[in-house]
């Protein structure tokens, strides 16, 4: 069972590293201000997840993967911030689904607490990404129609 858990945790670790990269790239595109700060905050959340996943893998006697997923490239290949935010939210939801499956399994108390907290943070970040994408799309649509938001 632990080999399967180690593989699943490493898959999440690789995805979270890609999330760190995507959020760093998004932050770098923004001028100083709230949006840039929010991307940096989400990036720190992802980095904390990476550290916790490394510890969870080690607790099971495994070796943490050194790889990084290709999610950052997929996010940055999209045109426009709303589309990037929507993909970011879907990526966070993908992680959330896998976390729920892991939480249904046999884990140490420490790993269970960490993964549950990681899930809660991802749920908050999904909500923010979706709300911000909708806000940006509404602004864009309002500007095109002739109104101003």
N, C-alpha and C positions, 0 to 999 in steps of 0.2 A: 504494500500500500504506500509506503513512504517514497518509493521510486517514482510512482505516479504523481504523488503530491509534489515532489521535488521538480519533476518536469513541468507541472502546471504552474508552480511558483516561478520557475525560471522563464516560462512563457510570459507571465505577467511582468517580471523584471525587465525583459527585453522590450515589452510594450511601454512600460513606464519610462524607460530611458528614452525611447522615441518621443514620448510625450514631453519630456524635459527639453529635448531638442526643438520640437515644434513650438513650444511656448517661448523658448529663448528667441527663436526666429521671429515670432509674432511680436514679442516685446521690442525687439530691435527695430522693427518697422514703425513703431509708434513714437510720437513726440513725448516728452516728459509730461506726465499727468496721470489721471485716474486709470485710463485704459491700459497704459504701459504698466502701471503699478499692479493692476489686476492680473495681467499676463504673468508678471514676475511672481506674484503670490501663487497662482496656479502652478507655475513651474517649480516653486519651492515645495508645494504639496506633492508634486510628482517625484521630486528628489527625495523627500521624506519617505515616500512609498518605496522607492528603490532601496533605501537603507534598511527599511523594515523587512522587505522581501529577502534581501541578502541574509539577514539574521534568521529569518524563518527557514530558509534553505539550509543554513548551517546547523540550526537546531535539529534538523532531520538527518544530519550527517552528510548532507550533499555539498556539491561544489557549485557556487553561484555562476551562472552564465556570464560571460563577458560580452555577449553580443548585444546589438541594438536593433530593434525592428525598423522597418522602412516607413513607418507612419508619418514621420516628420516630412519626408519628401512628398507624400501623398497630400498632406495638408497644404504645404506651401505651393504645390502645383496648381491648386485651385485659384480661380480669379475671384477676387473680392473677399473682404473680411467676413460678411455673413456666411458665405459658403464654407469658409475655413472654420468658422465657429461651429457650424452645424456638423461638419465632419469631426471636429474635436469632441463635440457632445456625443456623437455616435461611438467614437473610440472610447470615451469614458464609460458609456453604457456597456460596451463590450467587456471592459474590465470589470464593471459591476456584476455582470452576469456570471463571469468566472469566479469572482469573489464569493458570490452567493453559493455556488456549487462547492467551493472549497470549505466554506463555513458549515456546510451540511456534513462534512467528513470529520474524521478523527484528527484533532489538532491539539497541541499543547495549549494550556490556558493563555500563555503569553502570546502565542501566534494567533489564537482566536480573537483576543482583545485587539491586537494590532490590525488584523484583517477587517474586523467589524468597524473599527475607526476609519480605516482606509476607505471602506465602502461608504460610510456616512459622508466623508469628504468628497468622494466622487459624485455622490448624489447631489450635493450642494453645487459642485462645479458644473455638472450637467445642466442644472437649472439655470445657473448664471449664463452659460454659453448659449442656451436656447433663448433666454430672454434678451440677451444682447443682440443676437442675430436677428430676432424679430424686430427689435427696436431699430436696428440699422436698416433693415429692409423697409420698414414703415417710413423712415426718414427719406430713404432713396425714392420710394414710390411717391411720397408726398411732394418731393422736389420736382419729379418728372411731370406730375399732374398739374403743377402750376401753383400748388399751395406751398406753404413753407412750414416746416416743423421746427 
